[in-house]
């Protein structure tokens, strides 16, 4: 059984994959565990992204254990992300390796940007109960016709999308209508990294509270 440390430092696990070791930073739930949220990072950064850090801080109080998973290329110190197929190959075995820790509890696959694409593509293969897609890159900036909507709709499980209104990879209005058990939540004034400008009528803290509150409510309902 994992336990929270007084220092707030997460437990860590190296997770073997065909692409090298992935690494999970695990933030245990407080009290009875409802389920797990496994979250991956984007192609341009790691698990230090503001939205991932905020979820790791907020969800354990709701009985949800959070595992922030670093892809093998990040663990190896490389600067460039590999092709999507390699990202999937780094994710699926990492999730499987966490199976003993999860002890049969339900989990959602989450991720930001490229990590959201991975979560959608592999949801069925990993047995995820749902997907939380943070800043899903619907298309390359300036190329709305190069849509990745099929990846999102193809997840095959309930899906929550949180999308910044100023995201150049696709604003909320560009997304297809979500399915019956899915939800799209715009994040006002936010860009792809969920950053808000100094002149925005909301603070960065308020913006992160929208994200953590929405995800927390959605997961609490999903894990009920």
Secondary structure, DSSP 8 states (H G I E B T S, - for coil): -----TT---EEEEE--TTS-EEEEEE--SSS--EEEEEE--SS--TT-HHHHHHHHHGGGGTEEEEEEE-HHHHTT-SS---HHHHHHHHHHHHHHTHHHHTT--EEEEEETHHHHHHHHHHHHHT-SEEEEES---S-TT-TTS--HHHHHTT-SEEEEEEETT-TT--GGGS----TT-EEEEETTB-TT--B-TTSSS-HHHHHHHHHHHHHHHHHHHT-
